[in-house]
Amino acid sequence: MKKIEDELLSRYKNELKKMSISDGRVLIKLIDRETGRTSYSIIKEFRGSFAAAFWQGIARIFRNNLKDEYDPYGEDALIEQIVTLIEFGYL
C-alpha cells in the first residue's frame, strides 16, 4: 500500500498542489463518479477511521466535504455533461 501511495504522490503531487478549492471539489465528485464511493469511505477503508476523520477535517477547513456524493441529475449535471463530451471525444 505504501509503495502505491508513494508512486501516486510522485506522479501527481505537483498537479494536486496547484489545484484550487473548487478544483478539489470537482475531484472529490469525480472520484465518487468513477468508483461509486465517496473519498471519505475510500480513505476509511484503506487508512482507517482516524485518517478519514483527519482528512475530512482538513477538507472542511477548505470548504470541501469528502463525504459528498456525485449527483449527475442534480447539482453535478454540468460536470456530467462535460465528462460525457470528453468520453465521446468531443472535447
N, C-alpha and C positions, 0 to 999 in steps of 0.2 A: 504494500500500500504506500509506504513512504517513497519508494522508488518512482511509482507512478505520479505521486504528488510532486516530487522534485522535477520530473520531466515536464509536467504540465506548467509548473511555475517558470521553469527556464524558457519554455516556449511562448507563454502568454503574459508573463509578468509585466513587461513594458507596455503592452497594449491595455492591460487592465488598469494600470496606474494612470493612464491618460483618459480613462472614462469619466464622464460627468455623472452626477447623481441620476439624471434621467436615463443615461445610457445603462447604468446599473439596474434601474427599474425594468428596462426593456429586457436586459439579460436575464433577470430573475423570471420574467414572464416566459421568455423563450426556453429556458431550462425546463419549466413546467410543461410547456407545449410539447417539447421533444421527448421528455421522459415520462410524462403523466404523473409526476411527483413534484412537490414543492422543494425548493432549495433547502429549506429547513429540514424536511424529512430525510433528504439525502445526507446532509451533514450529520443528522442524528444517527442514522443507520451506520455510517462509516466511521464517525469520530466520537459519537456518544452524545448524551443529553447535555452535558456541561458545555461541550464545544458548540453545540447547536444553539444553546441559550446565549452563550458569549457572542457568537456571530450575529444572532438576531438582535442583540443589544447594540452592536456596532452598526448594523443596518438601520436600526431605528434612529440612531443619532443622525444619520444622513437621510432621514425621511423615507426610508425604504422598509420593506417587510418581506423577509424570507419565506413567510407563510402565504404570500399572495399566490392565487391560482389564476391560471390563464383562462380567459373568457372570450373565445373567438366570436361570439354573437353579441357581446355587450361592450364593455369598456375597452376590450382589446381587438375590436373589429378592424380598425385601421392597420394594426400590426399584422393581423391575419391576411388582409388584402395584399400588403407588401410582401409578406413571406410567400403567398401563393403566386404572385407575379414573378418572384425570384425563382421559385421551384419550376415554373413553366418556362423560364428562360427569357421573360420579357424585360427583366431588369438585370 
